[in-house]
Each structure stands twice: as C-alpha cells, then as structure tokens.
C-alpha cells in the first residue's frame, strides 16, 4: 500500500482543489483525514470481519470518540476536535440499512477493531514507523477493550485512551512511560519512577507492601517485584502521554513540566523535547488557530457504511502501443493469473477494453467455481487495435457502466486500469472519477504511459504500479497478485509465495526453491510462463520428493502459460522447481506461486511493501518499508530483500533491516526499512519485496510493537493499595514461534525527477544516528549507537564528531558551537555495527564557568549529540540527543580544588612539623647548656 498523505502532481492538485471548492462533500470521499475549520473529517474506523456481531460495539465506539472529541479539544487549548467519522461494518454482519461504501476499505482505516489478542491481551496501541513528528499507520483496539467496562480501571476511560493513541497516530509523539525501564537513577543519585512529569506522587511497593526506595535496589540492580504505585488523587494536570487514566490529567507535557531525565521513548525519539512542543510544530497547528468563545464544539457525527457485493472491472488498453515489447502477452498472462488464482470467490468481475473509445467485453459475472474463472479468462483481449490514440476516460466510463449494472451505482467497486498510452484529456474525468465511489488501481506499462495516470489512484485511494518493458520482469504478475478485495479477510485472500523471472540461455535452466509453511497451502498453484515457442521442461519436487513434470501441468499455448493446481492442502516444507530451456534461443522463463490460508482460525504470514512517499527529487532518498506479520504479531529475524526496477536500467536489490537504525525507526517491530538513493534515470520505478525465513530461527516477537496506552497495575487510595487485575497475556506455540516461509509483495511504484546525466559528485551524506544512548560508568560517560554508512545506510562513514553541552537548548539550536569531545582514537565501523565510546567529562564539569543545571547541588547533567562524516566531509543530520547525570556529593569539592586543598594541607602540615621539630631541638639545646653550666658550678664549689 502506498502512503496516502502524499500530494499528487501540482496541476492535478489545483483541479481537485477547485472541484472540492465547488462541491465540499467531495472532501469526504477517499481515505484521508482532513482538518477543516478545527474539525477532523474522514476518520475511518473499520471492524475486522472476524469480529462477532455485537449490538453494544458500535454504540461504544461512538461514545468513545464523542468523549475523545471534547477531551482533545480542551487538551489542545481549543484547537481541534472530531467532526465526521465513518464506521466500516464488515460484510459478515447482517445488513441493517447501513449506507453502501464508496472508496472506503479496511486496508485504508485509521482505526482497526479486531478480535485478535497480542502477548499483552487488550492493550490498545498505535503502529508508528516513521519517527518523531511523523504520522503512524493505524490505531488498534480489541473488541474486548471496547466491550468490557472492567478494563477502564487499568486504562482509564476509552475516550482518554483514544486521545492518547490519536496523538501517536496524527502527531508522531511517543509514550512517556517505560515498562522495560520503570525506574532510573536521577542526577541526585535518587531512585525515580519513569514518569512525566516527575512530580506525580505515589510510593514504592514491594512484594510485601509499601517499602522505602532503598529496598528497590540491590547492587545497582532494581529488585524484581518492586513497582511504583501512583496515588489516585493528584494535583498534576499532565501528561496524557504518560497516564491518561488519572482524572487530574487534562494536558500534554510542555517544556516546563517535561521530565527530560526519564528513560522513555519520547525522550529518545524526539531528542528530549516535550510532547506539546512536537504537537505544536505539526501541520495541524500551523494551519489552525484556537476557536473563540467558551462553548464546546458540536459532538461528532457518525456514518455507518457496509461493503456489499465485491465488484471488480478490468479496464485494459488495447491501443497499438500495446504491441510493443510484448505488452499485450504479458497483460494476458497477468490478467489470467488474477482471474484464475487471485480474485476471491463470489466476486463479480467484468472486462472492458479501450483505445480511442471504450468497449465492454464482458458484463459482470459472479465467480462461483473454476468454470466461471475460465469463462471470464476467455473474454480477455487477444489482439491489439490499429489505433494509436488512447482515451483512458472512455475506458473508465465503460467500466463504471459495467459496475452500475448490479445496483445502479459504482459505489464500492474496483477498477483495475492497465495502460501504456498517453491521454492529454485525462483530467477531464477527474470529477467523474472522484464522485464515482470506485477505487482505481493503476498499472503503467512502459515509459510511454500517461504521466498523470497515478493521480487517478491518488484521488480514489487506489494502488499504483509500474511495469518496465523487460522480458524477464515479473512486475505485471506481482501487481495483479497484490490487488485484494480490501476487506481485511486474510483467510480468503491470495498470498504470493514466489516470483522469479530470468532470461535463460539455450539448454540452461532456472532453478530455485519456495517454502510452503503451515499457515498456507490451500488453493496452491504453480504458474510457469515463457516467451516464445513451446513450454520449457518443468520438474517440480514436493517436500516428500514426489515429482511433477511438464505433462502434469495444464498448458495454454496461446497465452504461453502452464499451471499446476495442488489438490487439498499442499505439503508444508521446501518445494524445488527447475525450468529447462530446451529451445535454441534465449527466452524469459518465469515462475509464480500463490496459495491461501490453510486454517480459518490461524492467521497466515503476510507482507505489505510500501514506500514513504510517491515521488522524490534527486538527491533526496526514498524510504522503503516491508511490514512482515502473522496476524498482528511482528515477524523477527527474516531475510527481506527489495528489488527496485527503473524504466530503462537494470534492477537494484537492497536488503532491508529491522534493527532500529538508519531508516528503521523502531527495532523489532516487524517493519523492515532502508533508504534507496541509487537512482539510475528519471521516471517511474517499480518495487517488489521478497521475504524468506528459516524454520530454525525464532519468528514471532514477544511483545507487540508500537506505542501503547499505559495499563496501570493499581492505585493508592486513602493510603490503601488497590491493585487492578493483571493484564491478560496470550502465549505462542512452538510451531508458531519457529516456522520457515517465503513471501512476495509488490510495493507499487514511485517516481524520481532531477537525476543528472553523466558522472555525479558525492551528494549523499551518512544517515542520521537515531539510537544514541549515554550511560554513566563511574566518573565517565559511555556512548553507544549504530554505525551509519558512507552514503546514508550503505558503506562505512569516515569519522565522527561528538559534542556536549550543559544546555539542552544550546546543543539543539547550535550544535557546532557546543564543546567538542576528543574522538581521535574513534574510527567508524561498517554500517550496522554497534559503536561504543567512553570519555571523561570531568574537565568540562569542573571548569570555572560551569554551573550545574537546576538548583540541586551535585546535579551535573550533560547533553551529548553526534554527527557522522563521509570522506568528502558531507555531514549527517545531528543525532538524537542523549543525556547523562553525573552525581557528585555536595560535601565534596570538585577534583581540581580538592587536589589543591590536599596539597596545601600537606605543605602546612610539613611546615608545622618542621617548626615543632625546631622548637624541640632548640629547647633541648638550651636545657643541655643550662645543665652543663650547673654541673661546672658544682665542681668549682
């Protein structure tokens, strides 16, 4: 799925803006949330088809968002509220006079309601993957959270929880608590609970009850079973991102109340900035002002929409351009794959072709069995037209006519538009497209496809793909394989396991393996395609060694395809295939493997590939993502490889990582990421992701990634400890923990402009370091971070520049003038390596002009940040800011002064000793002299 909040071409955007001005209701079409006159429109809440129908669920959703609207309005100082919300009812529920969907779908929802429970049960969470100040992917609630009132004791009211999660989703702020680090030692050497603000009151509780904080630490390690329980009655009004459940909490932490010392994600991801600072810098706040007066905004209005029959129309270009580069043949092969293997049963499918005018080739026909699939495939265009002119609008008009035959409107239908032509009048049908209620997926063939084609997808919330003119490219198959019904029912959707294409020399072979895991296996099909002459020699081995040969496959010589259906459930394990080119010329051989879930109760592994934005200009990189999951569980330790194909150059392969560094913001969240900047030419690029996982490596994460609303274990009320019920936890079987698999997912397309011709200077700096941490080790500070590359996250950086300051604002605003740390012995490692560097800040904190932050004696807090440089002195952005508190007892003098006092004391003592010794000697001499005189006098007498 491409990211939905990217702007399309400027000219098209102006047209759409004019259309919306003429008809404001068009603003509510599509899937994007819009802020207009302080109110959010277009928020989509989708209920998963697996959720059982419950009459209380919809009223509780309405009540939650209604409460959240007024709470959000006050928390943002009268800035924003929720105006219009759509709730998408699953088709599995009974029809109840719900409105018919238009372009809404489960996959586009901002809020998802499921009956799936993670390792921590009913925790609401938001999937964030793009860093501080960036929008997240979706908010997640379980149906039990919305129905079980007992859970509000631990989470707080649902409306407050919704605001907590909305701040994650919309404004990119993070949690201010930390379950993994519930305590820390502050600058005064005191044990503190991780919280914001720091003045929220409570007490330490051990296994036997209340205890002093000293009992919570043993040999510098926190005692297991120790927790900090908060008072139910507080004076603090912040913070919503810490503990929204407290009745006194009505605001976000700001600069004056923010706890910079707390080891939480907000401090790490946003460089110690408060949540309110980040929210205030958002686009929402830059384009809105507080509402006047004292009245609350009107409550939200809700629209209940439900999907009806699934309707798809193929709108296929047959102009003379389609005769080039075997475009028509590849279209026929991919469209047949879609009709025979991909499109779900009980879907109504129609077919339209177009050149300068549109033609209906097949009215809507419902797929109930394989015969229906074969019938529809027989209507695919077999020849191209003599006309070179292409009228995309004419083709879409015929497609809408086909869709309207069923219920009188095209609402909720899907158009799959494939074209290689240019239509100078494509903007003439933008209004028709926008108001049709149909989602349009576009597939651009070759470099001649209309440059504004993707705007049709952008307007309707559809996907967009690009297929280069290369005989060995399987991008067309991958595009059709990615298009699903969008209902969220992953148990009936087609899952692509393999996509391989290669130009094979005469009497050579294409050989590879594909893993069929336990979560799939139903409706499994192996599809072989070739370029010319007859089929290759096919040999396929199942995991038990059984062989399938060419004669076991169903051959379609006209389309040059060979298909093998595996009856029942395919055996799990590694399948091996070999395609031998028995002909006397080189030809492109391809293998595509698809399957469906094997169990109706066990979610299959799925992959969603997407890019951070639809277009870029050189030298700005594109962010590539792959969301790898089993249900909602993140899949860890997978091998994820992206293949990027430009219009006219060779494809580029790139390994993606889930390591919390570089382009990857959160470690082990199941979202694998990487920068892509190896732009060969201007134009469109196609993205495909291949995921492999070994059965010998643990698969599932032990916790659900993302930002969670805090579950409070208990409160102190009138001096009494009142504990809440423990959170529900869900275990995972050994089979689920370790399971090998293969997956393929098309990530759509993106475009690049401004790529220079000829030799290029180095313009790519190292990527920003985002995981810098500082730890006090005795009298020194140890820094750790992940090494960036020479160019973003590739290669090896040349050097590091580390600076520190006693002032957070100074290092944020003026990094170059902060104090430089000596890094002469620090040499960068290869990208992805763990860097560790220790230095002593004593000379800095003991300097004559140093004054500790705050008023507490001995709180020596320093702030540290880092930049990486490449061999051409290009610098990365300044890293996240880490901080360390160095405690020095107020009764002890600084090191330099103490040394001076010691020296002075030694000199003084030695002087006193000398004087005493001299006095003793003089006295002794006088006494001896006097004694001798007396003795001489006695002798005389």
N, C-alpha and C positions, 0 to 999 in steps of 0.2 A: 504494500500500500504506500503510495507516495504521500509525503506530508501535506496536510491540507491547508496550511496557512501561508502558502507562497503565492505571490502575485503573478498573474499571467502577463502577456505582452501589454505594453503601455497603451497601444491603440485600442486593443480589445477591452482593456480595463475601463477606458473612458466611455466606450459604448455601453458597457454593462452599468456603469455608474449613472449614465443618462436614463437607461431603462428602469433602474431602481427608483430614480427620482420621479419618473412618470407613474410607476406602479410600486409603492413601498412594500406591498405584500410579497413581491418577488424576493425581498431581502430574507424572508423566512425560508425560502427554498434552499436546497443543498444541505450541507452538514456543518458549516462553520458557525461558531458562536460569534455574534456581533454585539458590540457595545454601542447603544444609540440612546442619547438623552439620559445617561446614567443607568440605563437598564439593559440587562443582558437578554438578547433574543436568540432563539435557535438552539438552546441547550437540549441535547438529546439523551434521554435515559432509556436504555434497552434492557429488556428482561430476556435472559437466556432461554432457549427452547426447552432445556432440561428442567427448568423450574416448574414445579407443580402449580396449578392454578389455585390461588388463594384469594378470597374476597377482601382480605384485610391488606394485602400487599400494596395495591395501588393507592388506597387512602393514606397509608403510612408513608409512601413516597411523597405524596402531595403535602402531607403535614410536615415532613422533614424539610422540604425545600421552602415551604412557606415560612417556617420558623427561621431557617437559614437566611432568608432574604432580609428580614428586619435585623437579625443579628449582624449580618455582613454590612448592612447599611450603616449601623452605628459604629461598628469596628473600623470602618473606612472613613469615618468622620463625614457621613452623608454623601459619599461619593458614588457607590454602585449598589445595585440590587438586582434580583432576578425578575424579569418581566414575563417572558413566554417560554414555556417548557413543553417539550414533546416526550411522551412516554410510548415507546415502541412495544406493543404487545406481541408475544410470539404467536405464530400461526398455529401452534399446538393447543392454544387456549380456544375456548368456544367463542364464536363470533357474538358480539354484544353491541351492535350498532356503532362499532368503532369506525373512525374515518380510515380511508384507504391510504396506505403510504404513497409518497411520491418518490423523492430521491433519498429517503432515509433508509439506513440499513444498520444491522447490528455492528458491522465492522467499522462504521463511522461514529459510533456512540461515544459521547464524552463520559458517560457513567454506565457501568455494567453491573447488572444484578444476576448472580449465579447461585447455584446450589452446591458449588464446589468449595471444599474447605481445605485451606492450606495447613502447614505444620502448626500454626497458631490459631486454628479454628476460624473464628468470625472476625478477625482483625480487618477493619477497613484499611485500604491502602491506595496509594497513587503510584503508578509506574512512571518514574522520572528517568530520563536517559540523556538529557542534553545540558545539564549543568545549571549553575545559579542564574536566575532571571529568565530561564527558558521554559516554555510550556512543556508539560508532561504528555503522556499518551492517553491514559484514561484513569478514572476513579473506579474502584472495585468495592462492591458490597455483597455480602451473602444475604440470601433471603431470610435466614435465621436472624441476622442482625436487625433486619427491618421488621421482623415479626415478634421477636422475643423481648418483651419490655424489661426483663430481669437484667439484660446486658447493659442497660443505661447506667446501672450502678457503677460499672467499671469504666465505661467510655464517656459518660455524660449524655446529655440529650442528643438525639440524632441530628437536629439542626445545627448544633455546635460542632459535631463531628464533620458534618458536610462542609462547613466553612473552613475547618482545618484542612480538609482534603482539597477543597477548591483553591486554597492558597498555594498548595503544592502544584496543582494542575495548571492553573492560569498564570501564576506569577513566578513559579520556579523557586520557591523558598523551601527550606528543609526543616526537619524536626530539631527541636531544642532539647530533647532528652536523649539518652543513650542507654538502651538495655544492656549492651555489652560492656559499657563503662559507666556503671551507675554512680560511682564515686571518683573523686580525684583529690589530689593534694594541692591546695592553692598556694599563692605566693607567701602566705603567712605560716606555711607548713601545717595547715589545718586540713582535716578531712572534710570535704564538702560533697553534697549530693549534686549530681549533674542536673542543672535546672536553669531556667531563665524566667524571671530574674532571680538573683541569688538570695533575695530576702523573703522568698516563700518559706513559711515556717513549718516545722514538723519535728520528728525525733527519730533517732536511730532505734531500730528494733532488731533484736537477735532472736534466736530460736526460742528462748525462754521469756521473751517480752522486752520491754524497754531496757536500753543499756547505754552507757556512755560511749562516745565515739571512739575512745581508745580501744574498746573491745572489738571494734570492727576492723582492726588492722593488726596483723601478726607478721613480723619480719618484712615489713613494707608490702605485704600482700593482703588484700581485703578478705576478710573471713567469709567463707561460704555460708549462706543462710542469713546474712546480715542485709537489711534493707532500711531505706529511709521512708518513713510513713508520714504523709503530709496531714496537717490539720484541715479539717473540712471547712472551717471558717477562716478566711484570710482577709487581709486588707489590700493585698496586691491586686491590681486590675489587669496585669499582664502575666502570661502571654498565651495567646490562642495556639501558637505552635508548640507550646510545652504541655500545658494541661488545660485543655478546653473544658474539662468536666467541672472545674471549680466555679461556683456560682459568682464569685467576685471577678472572674476573668472576662473582660469585655474588649480587650485591645491586643494589638500585636506589640511585641517588644520594640522599643525605639532606641535611639542612641544613648539616652540617659538611663534606661533600665536594662539594657542588654548585658548579659554576662559573657564577657569575652574569654574568660578562663575555662568555661565548661567545654569538655571534650565531646562536642556534638557535631552532627553533620552540617548544621547551619554555619557554624564557625569554620569548619573545614572547607566546605564548598564555596562559601561566599566571603572568604578572607576576613572573618571576624566581624562582618557587617551585620547589623540588626535586620530582622525580617521586615520591619517597617521601612527601612532605608531602601531595601531591594524592591518592595512593593511600590514605593513612591517613585521609583525610576522606571516603572513599567509603562508600556504604551497606553494602557488603560488610563493611567493617571495623568499622562502627558496630554491626553485629549479629552479630559473631563474636569469639571470643577464641582466643588460641593454644592448641593442643592440648597436654595434659600429656604427660610422658614423653619418651622419646628415639627411639621407634620411628617409622619412616616409615608413612604411610597405605597401605592396600592399593592395588594397581595398578588402573587404570580397567577397567571392564567395557564391552564394545562390543556393540552390536546392529546387525546388517546388515539393512536394510529396502529393499524394492524396490517401485516402483509397478507395478501390474498394469494391467488394462483401465481406460480412463478412463470413469467413470460420473458422469453429471450428472442431477439430477432438478429440474424446475421445480415449485416449490410456490407456487401462485398463489391469492390471495384473490379470491373472487367474492361476498363479502357485499354487502349493499345499499349499503354505504359506497362501493363501487367505481363506483356510478352517478354519483357527484358529480364535477364538474369534468372530465368525460370521462376518468376514470382508467382505465376498462377499455379504451377505444380506444387510449390511449397505451401501456397494458401490452401489448395485442395487437401493436401496431406494433413495440415494442421487442423483445418475445419472438420475433416473426417475424424481425427483424434478427439476433438471436442464432442462431436455428436455421438461417437461410439463409446467413449470411455469417460469423458469428463462431466458433461451436463447431467444433473441429477434426475432420477426417475420422477415421473409425474410433472415434469416441466413442459410447458407449451413452447414450441420452437417454430419460428417462421424464417424464411430466407428471402432476401432482396438483393438484386444486383443493380449496378448503375454504371453508366459512362456519362454522357451529357444529360441523360434522363434516367429515372429510376424504373425498375421492373420488378414486380412481385413474382418470385419463382415458386414459393411455397407458402400458403396460408398457414396459420397456427395449427400445429399438430401436436397432440399430447403424447409424450413418451411413456409408454407402459411396459414395453418389452424390447428385445433386441430387434424385432422386425420393424418396429416404429423407428428405431435408430437407423437401420439400413435404408428405410424408405426416405427419410429426410436426407441422408447422405447422397441418395440418387439425384436429388434436386440441386446439388452443388454445381456451379457453372463449370462447363467443360472446355469452353473456348473463350478467347478474348474478342472484344469488339474491334472494328476497324477505326473507331473514333478515338482520337487522342484527347478530346476535351473531357473534363471530369467535373461533374456537378455533385458535390458532396451533399449539398442541401436537398437536391432531388432524391438522392438515396435515402436520407434520413426521413424525408416527408413520406416516402413509401413505407419505411419501417414503422413510423408512427401509425400509419393507416392499418398495417397488419396488427399491431398491438391493440389498437382500438376496437378491432372486430370482436374481442372477447367480452369486454364490459363497457364499451363506449368511450373509455379513456385509456391513455397510455400510462396512467399513474402506476408507479412501482415496477414498470418494465425495464428491461436492459437491452441496449443496442450495442452490438459488437461491430464497430466500424473499422474496416480494413481498406487502406487506400495507398497508392503510390503517386497519386496525381495532385495537381495544384488547382485550387478553386479560388479565383480572385474575388468571388462574391460570397465567401463562406460566412462573413459577418452578417449577411442579410437574414440568416436564420437563427441568430443568437437568441432573439426574443422567443421564437417558437421553441427552441431547444430548452431555454430556461423555464418556460411555462409548461412544458410537455409533461413534467413529472417523471421523466425517464432518465435513467443514468446511462451515460455513454462512455464505453471503454474504447479507446482509440489505439489502433496498431498502424504505425507509419512504416511503409515498406520503402527502403532505399532513400537516397538523398533528395529525390525529387518530390517527396510528399510535402503537402502544404505546411508552411511554417507556423500557421495559426491553428493547426489541427488539434494540438493539445488543449487549446482553450475550451473546446467542447467538453473535454474531461474535467477541466477545472471548474467550469460553470455548473456541472451536474454531479460533482463528487465521484466521477468515474476514474478508472485506472488508465494509464497511458504506457504504451510500449513502443519500441523501435526495433526493426528487423533489418540488419545490414544485408547488402547484396553479396553474400558469400555462400558458396555452395555447401561448405561444411558447417555453417552456423545452424544451430538448432533453436534459435531465438523465437521463431514463429511457433514451434511446438510449445516452448516454455511459456509464451504469452497466453496462448489458449489454455494451457494447463493451469495457469494461475487464476483464471476467472472462475469464481464460485458464485453460489446463489446469494452470499452475503447475509445469510440468516443466523449464523453462529452455530449451526448444527454440524459440528466437525465429524460426527459419527457417520454422516452420509456423504460428505464431500470427498471429491477425488484428491488423492495425495500422490504427488510425483516423487518417485524414488530414484530415477535415473534419467540423465540427459547427456548423451555423448554423441559427438559428430567428428568425423575425421576424413580427410582426403587420403584414400588408401591406394597404394600403387598396385599394379597388376601382380597377382599371386602373393600378395601380402594380406595381413589381417588386422582387424580391430578387435582387441581382446580386453575385457575388463570384468569387474565383479560388482554386484549390487546386493545389499543386505536387506532381507525382508525380516523385520523384527516382529515380536509377539503382538504389538499393538495394531498391526495391519495384516493384510493377507486376503481379505475378501475382495472379489471382483478384480483380481490381479491380471494385468495384461502386459505382454511384451510386444512392442511395435518396432519393426525394422523398416527403414526407408532407404531407398537408393536413388541414384541419379539417372542412370540410363541402362539399357539392355534388361536382362533378367535379374532376378534376386541373387544376392550373394549366397554362399554356402553358410548355413547357420547351424551352430552347435551350441546347445544350452544345457548346462548341468544344474540340477537342483541340489540342495544341501545333502541329500542322501545318495547322490551320484547318478540319479536317473537322467538319461539323455533325451533331449528333444532335438529333432533335425528339421531341415527346411520343409520337408513334406508334412510335418506336424502343424505348420503354420498355415493360416488362411491367406492366400495370395490374391492381391488386387493389382493386376498387371497395369491397368490404366492409370492408377494413382501411384504405382510402384511402392506398394506397402505390403508387409507381411505381418500378420497379427496372430499371437498365441494367447488364448484365454486359459487361465489355470482354474479348473473347476473347484468348487468349495473354497476352502481357505488354504492359500499357498503355504508350503512348509517354511517355517522360520529358519533363518540362517543365511549363509552366503551362497548366492547363485552366481555362476560363471558363464559368460557368453563369449563366443568367438564368431566374428563375421569375416569370412574369407572372400576376397575379391578374385573371382575365377575368370574375370574378363581380361582383355588385352589392353585396356586403357585405365587410367586413373579415374576413380569416381568417389563421390562423397557417400559414405555409409554412416547411418545414424541409428542409435538405439534409444527408445523412450520407454520407461516402465512406470506404470501407475497402479495404484491399489486403493483400498478403502479400509476403514477401521474393522478390526476383527471382533470387537466386543462392543456391545451397546452401553456398557457401564464403565469401561476403561478407556480413558481418553488417549488417542494416538499422539505421537510426537509430531509437532507442526513447526514449520519455519515460515517466517514472514520477513522478506527482504525489502528494504526501502532506503531512500536517500534523504538527507537532511533538507534539501531544497531542490526545486525543479530545474534551476538553472544557475550558472555562475559565470563570472568573467575572469579570465586569466589575470593574475596568478592565484586567485582565491580557490582553495580546495573544496571538494565535495566530501561530505561525511557519508559513509556507507555503513548501514546497520543490518543486522540479522537477528531477529527475535526468535530464539530457539526454546520451545516449551513442550511440556507434556501436560495438557490441561492448562493450568496457570503456573505449574511448577517450572522454575528455570532449569535448563539442562546445562550442566557444567562440563568442562574438560572436553568439549567437542572440537573437532578439526573443521574449521569453517573457512572456505575459500571463495572469494568473489572473482567472477570473470567479467571484465568490462570490455565491450566491443564498440569501437568508434565506427564511423561511417565507412572509412576507406583504409584503415590501418589494421595491423594485427591486434588481436585481443591481448589484454593485460590481466594477469592473475595477481591476486592480492590476498594474503592471509589476514583474517580478522581475529581480534582478541577480545577477551572479557576479563581484562586484568586491572581495570580501574586507572589506566594511564593513557596519555595522549588523547585520542578521540573517544576513548571509552571512559565514561564518567564514573560509573559505579561498578565495582568489582563483583563478579559472581552474581550478576542479576539476570543472566541468560541472554543479554543483549550484547552481541559481538560487534565491534566497531573498528573503523580505520579511516584515515584520511586518504583520499585519492586526488592526485595532482599531476599524474603523468599524462597530460593532455597532448595528444598527437596532432589533432586537427580541430577546426571549428565544426560545430554541428551537433547532431544527436549522438548519444552514447546509450548502449543497452547494458543492463545489469542482470547477472544471474548469480545465485549463491548455491554452492554445493556443500552439504554438511555430512560429515562422517563421524561415527562414534564407535569406539571399540567396546566390546562386551566385558573386557577385563577392567574397565575404569568406571568408578562411581559416576552415576549420571545425574541424579537429582540433587538440587540444593537443599540444605537442611532448614532454611528459612526462606520466607517469601521476600524478594527484593522490593525496594520501593519505600516510600515514606508512609508510616503507619500512624493512625490516631492512637494516642497513648492509652493503654489499659491500666487503670490504677488498681493495685492489689488491695488497697484498703485505706482508711482514713482514721485520724484521731478525732473523736467527737467527745467533748466534755471530759477530756482526759482518758477516755476509754478507747482501746484499739478495736476497730470494727473492720474485719477483713472481708473482702469480696470473694466470691467463688473463683477458683483458679481458672485460667483460660483453657478452653478445650483445645487439645492437641490431637493431631492426626499422624499416625505412623505410616511408614512406607515399607512395602515388602522388599525382600532381597531381589526379586525379579524386576521390580520397578527401579531399584537402585542401580542395577547393572544390566544394561541391555544395549547391544550394538544396533545401529541403524544407519540408513542412508536416506537423504532427502535432497530435493531440488526445489528452489523457489526463484521465480523471476522477480526482480526488484523494479521492473518498469524501466523508464528511461529518464534521462536528464540531458540538458543542452549546455554547451560551452561556447563562449564567444571571446574574441580578443587574443586567440593563440597566435603568437608571432611565427613568421615563416623564417626558416634558416636557423643558424646557431642561436642559442638562448643563453643569456647570462644567468648566474645563480640568483634566483629571486625567492627561493623557498627557505625560510628560517627554521630552526628547530621548533618543535611544538611546545606549547606551554606546559610546564610541570604543574600538575593539579593535585598531587598527593604528598606534598612536603609536610613532614612532621618533625617536631622538635621535642627532645626528651632531656631532662636534666639528669646528668650522671655525675654525682658528687659535685665538684666545683666546675664541671664542664658541661657543654651542650652538645648532644649528638643529634645530627640531622639525618633523615633518611628520605629517599624519593626514588622514583623510577626513572631510569635514564631515557631522555628523549633521543631523537635521531639527528643526523646532519640536516636532513630536509624533512621537517615535520616529524613523523614517527618512522623514518627509514634511515638506515645508516648509523653513523656514530658522530656525536657532537664533538667539537674541538676543545671547548673549555667552558668553565662555569664562572659566574660572577655572583657571589653571595654578599649580601649587605644586611646590616642590622641597625635597629634604631630603638630608642626608648619610647618613641612616639608612634602609635599606630597610624595617625593621620599623616605624619611625615613620610613614612615608608609607603603608604598608599598613594600619596599625591606626588612625592618627589623621590622616587627610588634611587635615582642616580646620585643624589646628594646624601644618602644615608652612609653610615660607616662601613667601609669595605673590609671584609674578612679575608685574611691571607689564605688563598687556595692554591699556592704554587705547587704543592705536592698532590693536588687532586686532578686526576686525569679521567675524563669521561669514559665509561664503558659502552659496550654495544647497546643499542636501543632495547628497552625492556628489562635490562639488568637492574638489580637493586643497588642503589648507591648509598653509602654510609660515610659520613664525615663528622669528625669531632673537633671542636675548637674550644678555647678558653675565653670567655668574655670578661675575665677579671679586670684586665687593664681598662676595659670600657666602663664597667660599673663602678670602678674605684677612681675614675678620673675626677679631677677637682670640680668640673662643671656638671657632673652627673647628679641628677635628683630623681629618686625613685618615683614611679607613678603612684598616685594615691597619697594618702596621708599616713598610712601604717608604716612604722619603721621596719626596715628589713625586707620590704616587698620589692625586689629588683626584677622587674618584668622587662624582657626584651622581645622585640618583634624581628622576625627573620624572613627574607624572601630571596629568591634565586632566579637568575636568568641563564640560559644556555646560549652559546655562540657557536657558529659553524666556522669553517676555515676561511670564509670570506667576511667574517665579522658581522654576519647577519645575526641579530639577537631575537630570541623568542620573546613572547609576552612575559611580563613578570608573573611569577608563580603565585599560587595561593599563599597567604601569609600565615606562617606558623609563629607561635609564641611560647616562651618558656619563662617560668617564675623561679628565680634563684633566691632562696631564703637565706638571709644572714642574720644571726641573732642580734637584736638591738643592743645587747650588753657588750657586744664585741666590736672593736674598732675595725675599720677597713684594713686590709692586709698591709698596705704601704705604711699607714700611720702606726699600726701595731709594731711593725718592724722597727720603726724609728724610736718608738717608746721603749721597746726592748733594749735597743742599742743604748739609748740614753740611760736606762736603768742600770745596764751593765757598767757603763762608764762611771756613773755616780757611785755605784756600789764599790767599784775598784778604788775610786778616789777616797771614799770613807775608810775603806780597809787600809789604804796607804797612810792616811792621817792617824788612824788608831795605832798602826804599827810604829809609826814615827814617834808618837807620844809615849808608847810603851818603852821604846829604845831610849829616848831622852830621859824619861823618868828613871829607868834602870841605871843609866849612866850617872845621873845626879845622886841617886841613892848609894851607888857604889863609891862614888867620890867622897861622899859625906862619911860613909862607913870607914874608908881608909883614913880619913882625917882624924876621926875619933880614935882609931887604933894607934896612930902615931902619937897622939896626945897622951895616951895612957902609958906608952913606952917612956916618954920623957919624965912623967911623974915617977 
